[in-house]
Structure formats: structure tokens, C-alpha cells
């Protein structure tokens, strides 16, 4: 069984990992922790001033290192809790929903687990736009795991789409 766990640097990702750790998994489970860095809204690299290009490169390098460190920490938690599991991680850059779906296709994932930390108050919008779009385009099942504040407000822990 191949499961992608889509995370970011929000508190909901920590809760998502705790949810995964608290479950029973088959011995042949493979996890891929995936985080996607969205491109910066301004590309200083396109400007002619080399100082800005250097700054943009430095920012990207630090963002990617932080994302890798975050994924590595989550990988260690999963490996300790689910000793029979194979756990990998990947850092991509692009539109989060598109990269998550692409990773699921490329890896032939059986399931995607993704957190929902939407701040919407309408029950119709209980999952965020990334979660909703992943659920609508994924080649496999998608489980959206909500955060504690979101659950307290709406009374639901997760939804399988």
C-alpha cells in the first residue's frame, strides 16, 4: 500500500502526522511525505540587478532546506511509530494541488492523506481549496484530516473523498 502524506509548515501537518501514527497499518505500507514549495510571487532572478538574483537564490535555498528538515523530522517520527513501514520524503516546487496529484500518478499511490486547515465558516467549505482540488483530480482515494480547531468548530474529524 502506497500512501502520500501531503504536508506543509502549518500546525495541521503535525496533527496529520499524529493521526497517521495513531492508526494500524499493514506491514507492506509505504509512505511518501510530500511538501510543495510554492514559487515566490516576485522573481528577483528575472531582474537585471545581480544583487536581487543572489537574494532570490538565497531565499529559495533556505526555504528548500527548511522544507527538507521539516519532512525529515516527520519521516523520523513515522519510522519510530510504524517500524515496518518504508518512509520516504520529497520536496517539490509548483502549485501544491498539481504537484500532489502528479506525485500520486507517478508513484501509483493508493491514497493521499492531506490536512484541512481552512478558515471558512460555512460547512459547504469545510475543506480548503488545495484539499478540495486534490480530491477532485487525484487518481486515488483522498482522506482529508481536519485540525483540532476546525473539528471543534464543525464537529468532523475527516472525510474520505
C-alpha positions as CSV (number, residue, x, y, z in Angstrom):
1,X,0.0,0.0,0.0
2,X,1.4,3.4,-1.1
3,X,0.3,6.5,0.8
4,X,1.2,10.1,0.1
5,X,1.1,12.4,3.2
6,X,0.8,15.9,1.9
7,X,2.3,18.4,4.5
8,X,3.2,22.0,4.8
9,X,4.7,24.0,7.6
10,X,1.4,24.6,9.3
11,X,0.3,23.1,12.7
12,X,-2.2,21.0,10.8
13,X,0.6,18.9,9.3
14,X,1.8,17.9,12.8
15,X,-1.7,16.8,13.6
16,X,-1.9,14.9,10.3
17,X,1.3,13.0,11.2
18,X,-0.1,12.3,14.7
19,X,-3.3,10.9,13.1
20,X,-1.2,8.6,10.8
21,X,0.9,7.4,13.8
22,X,-2.2,6.6,15.8
23,X,-3.5,4.1,13.2
24,X,-2.8,0.5,12.5
25,X,-1.1,-0.1,9.1
26,X,-0.4,-3.2,7.1
27,X,3.2,-4.5,7.1
28,X,3.8,-3.6,3.5
29,X,2.8,0.1,3.8
30,X,5.0,2.7,2.1
31,X,4.6,6.4,3.0
32,X,5.8,9.3,1.0
33,X,5.8,12.6,2.9
34,X,5.4,15.3,0.3
35,X,5.7,19.0,0.7
36,X,5.4,21.6,-2.1
37,X,7.1,24.9,-2.1
38,X,5.0,27.5,-4.0
39,X,7.1,29.8,-6.2
40,X,7.7,33.2,-4.8
41,X,5.3,35.8,-6.2
42,X,8.1,38.0,-7.4
43,X,11.1,36.5,-9.2
44,X,14.0,38.7,-8.5
45,X,16.1,36.4,-10.7
46,X,14.5,38.0,-13.7
47,X,15.7,41.4,-12.8
48,X,18.9,42.7,-14.2
49,X,20.4,43.6,-10.8
50,X,22.6,40.7,-9.7
51,X,22.1,41.5,-6.1
52,X,18.4,40.7,-6.3
53,X,19.1,37.5,-8.2
54,X,21.5,36.4,-5.4
55,X,19.0,37.3,-2.7
56,X,16.2,35.3,-4.5
57,X,18.6,32.3,-4.8
58,X,19.5,32.5,-1.2
59,X,15.8,32.7,-0.1
60,X,14.9,29.7,-2.3
61,X,17.9,27.7,-0.9
62,X,16.8,28.4,2.7
63,X,13.1,27.6,2.0
64,X,14.1,24.3,0.4
65,X,16.4,23.4,3.3
66,X,13.7,24.2,5.9
67,X,11.2,22.1,4.0
68,X,13.6,19.2,3.8
69,X,14.3,19.5,7.5
70,X,10.6,19.5,8.3
71,X,10.0,16.4,6.1
72,X,13.0,14.6,7.6
73,X,11.6,15.2,11.2
74,X,8.2,13.8,10.2
75,X,9.9,10.9,8.5
76,X,11.7,10.0,11.7
77,X,8.5,10.2,13.7
78,X,6.8,7.8,11.3
79,X,9.7,5.4,11.2
80,X,9.7,5.2,15.0
81,X,6.0,4.7,15.3
82,X,5.4,2.4,12.3
83,X,8.6,0.3,12.3
84,X,7.5,-2.0,9.5
85,X,6.8,1.0,7.1
86,X,9.1,2.3,4.4
87,X,9.1,6.1,4.7
88,X,10.4,8.5,2.0
89,X,10.0,12.2,1.6
90,X,10.0,14.6,-1.4
91,X,10.1,18.3,-1.7
92,X,8.7,19.8,-4.9
93,X,8.1,23.2,-6.2
94,X,5.0,24.4,-8.0
95,X,1.2,24.6,-7.5
96,X,0.5,22.4,-4.4
97,X,-2.5,20.6,-5.7
98,X,-0.9,19.9,-9.1
99,X,2.3,18.6,-7.6
100,X,0.4,16.4,-5.1
101,X,-1.7,14.9,-7.9
102,X,1.4,14.4,-10.1
103,X,3.2,12.7,-7.3
104,X,0.3,10.3,-6.8
105,X,0.2,9.5,-10.5
106,X,4.0,9.0,-10.8
107,X,4.2,6.9,-7.7
108,X,1.0,4.9,-8.3
109,X,-0.3,5.9,-4.8
110,X,-3.3,4.1,-3.3
111,X,-4.2,7.0,-1.1
112,X,-3.5,10.6,-0.3
113,X,-3.7,12.0,3.2
114,X,-4.0,15.8,3.4
115,X,-4.7,18.2,6.2
116,X,-7.5,20.7,6.1
117,X,-6.9,24.0,7.9
118,X,-9.5,26.1,6.1
119,X,-10.7,29.0,8.0
120,X,-14.1,29.0,6.2
121,X,-17.1,29.1,8.5
122,X,-19.6,27.7,6.0
123,X,-20.0,23.9,6.3
124,X,-20.0,23.7,2.5
125,X,-16.5,25.0,2.5
126,X,-15.1,22.7,5.3
127,X,-12.1,21.8,3.4
128,X,-9.6,24.1,1.9
129,X,-9.1,24.9,-1.8
130,X,-5.9,22.7,-2.1
131,X,-7.6,19.7,-0.4
132,X,-10.7,20.1,-2.5
133,X,-8.8,20.4,-5.7
134,X,-6.6,17.4,-4.9
135,X,-9.8,15.4,-4.1
136,X,-11.3,16.3,-7.4
137,X,-8.3,15.4,-9.5
138,X,-6.5,12.6,-7.7
139,X,-6.2,9.2,-9.3
140,X,-6.7,7.5,-5.9
141,X,-8.7,8.0,-2.7
142,X,-8.1,11.1,-0.7
143,X,-8.6,11.5,3.0
144,X,-8.9,15.0,4.3
145,X,-7.9,15.2,8.0
146,X,-9.1,18.3,9.8
147,X,-7.3,20.2,12.5
148,X,-8.5,20.3,16.1
149,X,-9.8,23.9,16.0
150,X,-11.6,23.0,12.7
151,X,-13.1,19.9,14.2
152,X,-14.2,21.8,17.3
153,X,-16.0,24.3,15.1
154,X,-17.6,21.8,12.7
155,X,-17.6,18.5,14.6
156,X,-16.0,16.3,11.9
157,X,-12.6,14.7,12.1
158,X,-12.0,13.6,8.5
159,X,-13.7,12.9,5.2
160,X,-12.7,10.3,2.6
161,X,-13.4,11.6,-0.9
